[in-house]
Amino acid sequence: MPTPRPTYDLVIAANRLPVDKVVTDDGEVEWRRSPGGLVTAMESVMRSQPGAWVGWAGDAGEAPEPFDEDGIHLHPVPLSTEEVRDYYEGFSNDTLWPIYHDVIVPATFHREWWSSYETVNRRFAEAVAEVAAEGATVWVQDYQLQLVPTLLRRLRPDVRIGWFNHIPFPPVELFAQLPWRAQLLEGLLGADFLGFQRQADARNFVRACRQLLGAQTKRDRVTVEGSRRQVRAAAIPISVDFRGLEELARRPDVMARAREIRASLGDPEVLMLGVDRLDYTKGIRHRLKAYEELLSERRIGPPEVTLVQVATPSRERVDAYRILRGEIEQTVGRINGELGKIGAPAVHYLHHSYPREEMAALFQAADVMLVTPLRDGMNLVAKEYVTCRHDLGGALVLSEFTGAWHELHQAFACNPHDIEGLKQTILRAINTPAKDKQRIMKALRRRVSDHDVQRWAARYLAALAAAPELPQPEARN
Ligand code: ADQ
């Protein structure tokens, strides 16, 4: 008789497993932990209770057998080539992503994509049902898995189910465009607790349930029709591993690297930095436009002022991303061609991923950090930047359209659509006296230090545990 598979009291379900496959020189397959806030947060939680993580391993085709890595049980879910195209690149990133980010680019609707999304969500729900212990806590992550809560509840009514949305939840006027809006809301209502980055996101969700499903709602609760079950929707903003990242940023080799970066750029008076996934939500074009105008009006210029723009390759098989990359690279070429000098380009553009040490050094090297998204669930780069500035140096320009702005009010706030205003804010960030900037940085750092990712995970799990129970039947007289 086959031995029964082990089951776990805490199960995370996310589109990706927290590991990347690496094939060594002698052809051996190794799994390397992909660094990221969620993994760090989970490590802190899973130290006290054994946990499993259900997710895709990153290659299309058959999934590897489940395995344990650094104390976490990893349970891979397979995706075929067509599913990667339809469920992931299609429905998740070309239908939901634009709708959930203010339709900065138009969303694409295909019925086959939806059908693939349903199939894959069902597969995730079945995988979770297999590894979850009796009465387990299941924490589902993000917009790729919005149907999992209800599908899982049908399979396993004994488990407690939470879902966290890493991206914004749109206003009902935009959400209503989705042909599958009712199914998505009903999918989420299978959870006991739904977590969002901002209050406004939670309110948008509750309002969508009221207006599109006719559900009864009261403050942050939605009553599920037919079952009298209540689902709570509230904001629990994500954060970074403040202590871990700060320790890294204090390492002498990282600090030396920061100095080296500045020196290799010709020791500019002002080094500005942008770090983003190459995504149309991040406002890279608006940032470059403001910078280009400041240069051509000769209010700033190389070699005294320079900009490093790191743009991580992202979703390169989705058309909107290919088009964006072309536009950004053309703009950078134009700015350098027209406004750069020999040995002093106006923009240093890097289309790579970097190790954490290099990112921490870049953050420390930068005098002005430009975080200018048109819409962003949170934006961890803003929090990472202040975490790395233990010297209290630097200034953060932060878009009001990020979740981070709702916590980091003291930053130099900007509306990236207002190019004139953005230019003024950049100049203010450059020219504010160092003493005032230090005071601001101190306040920003206190906020992130007090609300780190470990606290986020603990708060989320406490809210999930305390979520409303099914109301007891009223006693009969
Ligand atoms: P993202 O849209 O990916 O995340 P963000 O929050 O900025 O955006 O996180 C990006 C991460 O990638 C950061 O940790 C950053 O340091 C790292 N990174 C960026 N460029 C890099 C490079 N070139 N090399 C190495 N690392 C790089 C989604 C939502 C956000 C939300 C997060 C977490 O869109 O709004 O903040 O999830 O919930």
Residues whose N, C-alpha, C, O or C-beta is under 5 A from the ligand:
A	BS01	ADQ	H166 I238 V275 D276 R277 V310 T312 H352 S353 Y354 D376 G377 M378 N379 L380 V381
